[in-house]
């Protein structure tokens, strides 16, 4: 027998608690935890067993039907850029243009452009040799260049599609991907400036972090003796999918623009261009191009499983009636759904560490609760949730330890610098969303 409204909410919160218990204490993989909790919630809410399974299948397929293509093509573009040395070439060029006195700004701009299509960890590895060299030559604290770089990469990873978490959240909320990219990229700028640049350079004057012993001179960017691609071409490839998607948004009346501006088409065109510019023109043969593409897809397998299971969990909340009841309850109160999305994602991030898992899981929980509430666009809800997902990075987060290791800091230093920077970026982001969320 189906449960009533308050009981549905209690069961939903209990399922979330079970999910955290399975991930944090049992150390179960997030994919398995989400699948188990989806089944348990559906059955506990009185859904027939076959209905539970059909709902999970529908939610899993709906989540991945769009996002798997976006994430896969985005990963390929990033891998070709990484292999070609284009990211390092862009950073060096910006450094030359900005000059040594404004080198921190050069690093920040390089990280912003590189971070648009590339995962945080990959962008970090590409740019950390530049940060080491600047700190070594200037005798400044490593934080002076390192936090602007890390801040830009980590904010973009959580806020802007085609990165997996915001792309999955946009899908679950039914948000327009082009608008989400535009708004996410714009909101990311003040977040990065506040946390990465202003706080980063401020704390760098108070905590002197020397270049770590592990730092070595950067290796040649090119792996086959061919010079890296021209910087203007690197910039063009990085911005190409964004430009194509925006073109369709601005001129939707043209069929060709609508076709090329669809995320599938925009990313496919960019991937083919990246294969030519970053691969064929540098002497890679078909086997090498295929190998790079295969390598790029291997790390996203886990992400796709988590995304799909997050969609399954979302669908159970919808089909059980819990989402409808909670949505009506929220609509009758003065609590902003933007804050609900932010707090749920922030709690998930603090509890289990991964921004990607936190955002996708929170999207599966929050989307059925707040979708359709008047006055709030899906894009604003996605961005509020993503701001929460980037809130708190501490000892249970891989990004915390990457920064700790490559910056050569102690744990207290990492908490005072990296963790504080993450909190600042998140708070600035949600403040902006609360101010303008009703207008986007």
N, C-alpha and C positions, 0 to 999 in steps of 0.2 A: 504494500500500500504506500503511495507516495507520501512523503512527509510534508508538514505545513511550512509556511515561510520561515518563522524563527528557527525551527528545527533544521531547515535546509542551510541556513547561515551557520548554525552551530556545527553542522557536519562539514561544511566547507572549510571553516577555520580549523576544525580538527584534522581534516585532510592535509591542510597546509602545515600544521604542526607535525603530522606524521612524516610529511615530505622532508622537513628540516631534520627530524630525528634520523631518518634513513640516510640522508646525505652527510650530516655532521658526525653522528655517533656510530652508525653502522658502517659508514664509509662506502655506501652503495653508490654506484654510478648514477648521475642525475637522470639519465635516460630511463634506467630501470626504476628509480624512485618515482618518477613522474607517471610511468605506466602503471605501477602498482597502486599509487594513490588515485589515479583516474578510475581504475576498476573498483577500488574500495569505496570511493565516494559515490559512484553510480549505484552500486549495490546497496549501500547504506541509505541512499535517498529513495529507495523503493523502485528503482528502474529494473525492468526485466533483464536478465543476463544477456540475452541476444541484443537487446536495445543498447546496453552498455557497450558491447563490442562494436556495434554498428556506429555508435556515436564516436567512439575512439577512432575508428577507421576513417570516418568522415572528417574529423578534426585533424587527424594526422595528414591526410591527403590534402586538405585545404591549406594547411600551413606550408607544406612543401611544394605544392603544385606551382607556386610562383617563386618562392624564395630560393629554392634549390638552384634554379637557373641563374638568378642574380648573384648568389654567393659563389657559385662555381666559376662563372665568367670573371667576376671580380678577383677571385684568387689567381686565375691565370694571368690577368693583366699585371697583378702585383709581382708574380713570379718572374715574368719576362723582364719587368723593370729592374727587379733586384739582380737578376743574373747579368744583365747588360752593363751594370754599373751606372745606370742613368740617375739613380737617386744621389749617389756620391758626386756625380758630375754637376747636378743641379745645385747641391749644397756648396761646392767649391765656387761655382759661378756666382751665386748670390753673395758669398763671402767677399769675392773680388769686387762686386758692384757696391756693396754696403761699406766696405772698408773695415779695418780692424777695430776702430772705435765703436762701430755699431754692429759688431760681429754677433752679439746676442740676438739682434733683430734678424740678421741673416739666417741664423740657425732656426729661429722661430718660423720664418717664412718657408724655409726649406722643409721643415717638419710638417707645416700645414699642407703644403702641396703634396709631399710624399705620403702623408697620412690620409689623404682623401681615398685612395684605393687600396692602401696596404695596411695589413694588420699591425697592431701596436708593436708586438715583439719583433716583427721583421723590420719595420721602420727604425726601431731602436737600434738593432744590430747594424743597419746600414749607416746610421748617423753618429753612433757613439765614437768611432775613430776621429771624426771631425771635432767633436766636443773635447776629447782627450787632447788633441793637438792644440786647440785654442787655449785650453787651460794651461798646458805646458808652456806655450810661447808667451802668454800674457802674465803668467805667475798669479792669476786670479784663482779664486775658489772654483772648483769644478761645477758647483751649483749655478754659477753665473751664466753658464751656457747650457748646462745639463737640464735644469728644470724647465726653461722655456721649450727645449726640444721635447722632453718627456711629457710636459703639459699639453702641447699641441697634439701629439700622437695619441695620448690616452683619451682626450676629450673627443676627438674626431672618431676614434674607435667606438665610442659609446653613443655618439649623437647623430652620425651622418651615414645613411645608406650609401653604397652597398655593403657596408660592414654588417656582419650577420645579425647582431642584436637589434639595432634600430630598424633594419630591413624587416626582420621577423615581427617586431612590434608593429610596424606600419601595416603589415599584412593582417595581423590579428585584429587591429583596430579598424581596418578598412580605410586607411589613410591613403591619400594620393602620394605616390612615391616622389614625383617631381617636386611637389610642395614640401614634402618632408626633407628632401635633400637641401632645398633652398633655405628653408627656415632653420634647419639644423646647422647648416654651414654658417649662417648669419649669427645665430645665437652662440655658436662656438667661439666666435671672435672675442667678445668681451669676457667669456669664461676663461679663454686661454690668456688673454692679456692680464686679467686680474690675478689668476693663480700662477700661471707659468712665468710671465714676464715680470710683473710688478712685485708679487710676493717672492718669486724666485730670485730676482736680483737683490731684493731687500735682505732676504735671509742669507744670501751668499756673502754679504758684507759682515755677517755676524757669526757664521759658521764656515771656517776654512776647511774645505775638503780637498786634499791634494789629489793629483792624478794617481790612481791606484797602481799597484805593482803589476797587475795583470795587463795594463795598457801597453800595447805595442804599436809600432808604426803601422798605419793601415796598409793592407795588401793592395796590389794593383786591382782596380775595379774590374778590369776586363779579365775574363778567365781564359781567353784564347788568343791573347796578344793583339786583339783588335781594339782600337780606341773606343771609349764609350760613346753613345749617341749624342748628337748635337743637343744642346740645352733647349733651344726653342722647340725642337721636336718632342723632347721629354715633356715640356709644359703643355704642348698641344695634346699629347696622348692623355695626360693626367686630367685635362679639362674637357676632353672630347665627349665623354658620356653625359656630363653635366650640361654641356652646351646643347647636345641633341635633345635631351629630355626637356630643357627649358624652351627650345624652339617649338616643340609640340604643345607646350603649355601656353605660349604666347600666340601661336598661329594654329589653333586646333582645326580651323576650317579647311586646311590643306591636307589631303589624304596622305601624301608622301611624308609630310612632317609628322603626322600622327603615327605613321608606321615606323619611321626612323627614330622618333622620340619615345616610343615604348621602351621601357627598361631592357627588355630582351634584345630588341634591335640595336639600341644605343650601345649596350655592353658588347654585343656580338661584333658590331662594326669596330669598336675600340679594341677588342681582343684581336681581331684580324690585323688591324693596323699595328698593334703592339708586336704581333708575331713577325711582321715585315720589318718594322723599324728596329726592334730590339733583338731580332733573331736572324731572319734571312739576310738582311743587309750587313750583318756582322759575321756571316759565313756559316751559320748553323744549318745543318741539313734537316731533312724531314724527320729522321729518327731522333735527333737531338731536340727538335721542337716538340715532338710528341712526348719525349721523356720529361721535359720541363712541365708540360701541361699535366701529365700524370702526377708528378711530384707536387704540383700546386693543389691537386684535389685531395690528396691523402689526408692532410690535416683537417679538412672541413667535414670529413665523414662523421666525426663525433658531434660537431656542431649541428649538423643536419638532423641527427637522431634526437638531440635535445630539443631542437626547434619543432620537430614533428610531434614529439611527446608533449611539448608544451601546448601545441594545438589540440591534442587529444584531451588534455586536462581542461582546457578552455571549453571544449565542446560538451564535456560532461557537465560543467557548471551551467552552461546554457540549457542543455536538454533536461537537466534535472529540475529546472525552474528556479534554482538559487540565484542565477544572474538576473533574471527578470524581477524577482522579489527585491534583491539588493538595489537594483537600479531605481525602482519605485521609491524605496526607502531613502536613498541618497537624494533623489529629486525633490523629496518633501522636506529636506533639511537645508541648512545654510552651509553645510560643509562642501567646499569646492572639490569637485572630482579631480581637479589638477593636483590638489594636496593629497587626496587619497592615492592617486597613482604614484606620486613622489614618495610618500611614506612607505607604501608597500614595497616598492622597488628598493628604497634605501634600506629597509629592514632585511630584505633578502640579500642584499649586497653585504651588509655588515655580518650577517649570519654565516654565509657560505663562501664569500670571497670573490668568486668570478663575476665580473660585470656582465659578461655575455649570458651566463646562466641566470643571474638575477633579473636582468631585463626581460629575457624570454619567458621565464617562469612568472614574473610579475605581470607581464602582458597577458598571459593565459588566465591569470586570476582576475585582473582588473578589467580587461576588455568587456567581458559579459556584464560587469557590474555598472559600468559608466557609459557604454555606447548608447547613443540616442538621447542622452540628457540634453535638453535645449541649451543653446548658448555656448557650447564647447565643441570645437571642430576636432575630428580625429587626429589631425596633425598636432594640435596643441596638447592633447592628451598623451600622444606618443612622446613628445619632447619633454613633458613633465616627468613621465615615467623614466625616460633615459637619463634625465638629470639625477633622479633618485638612484638609478643603477650605477652612476659614477661617483656616488657620495663618499663612501668610506673604504679605503684600501688599507688593510693592516696585515698582520702576520699570516692570515689565511688566504692571501691573494698572491698569485704568481707574479703579478706586476710589481708588488712590493719587494719581492726577493730579487727580481731582475735588476731593479734600480739599486737595491742595497749592494748587490754583488758588483755591478759594473761601475758604480760610483765609489765603491770601496768604503762605504759608511758603516757605522755601528747601527744596531737596531734602534736605539733611542734617537740617533740622528735621522734615520729614515722616517721615523714617526713624526719628528718635528719638521721635516722638510717635505718629503713626498706625500705623506698622509695629510698633513695640513694643507698642502697645495690642492689635493683632491677635494677636500672639504670646501675650500674657498671656491673652486670652479663650480662645484655642485650648487652651492648656495646662490652664487651669482646667476647661474642658469635658471634656477627655479624662481628667483625674484623677477627676472625678465619675463618668464612665461606667465607668472601671475599678473604682471602689469599689462601684457599685450595679448594674453591667451584668448580673450574674447574677440579679438580683432583679426585673428589669422584663421 
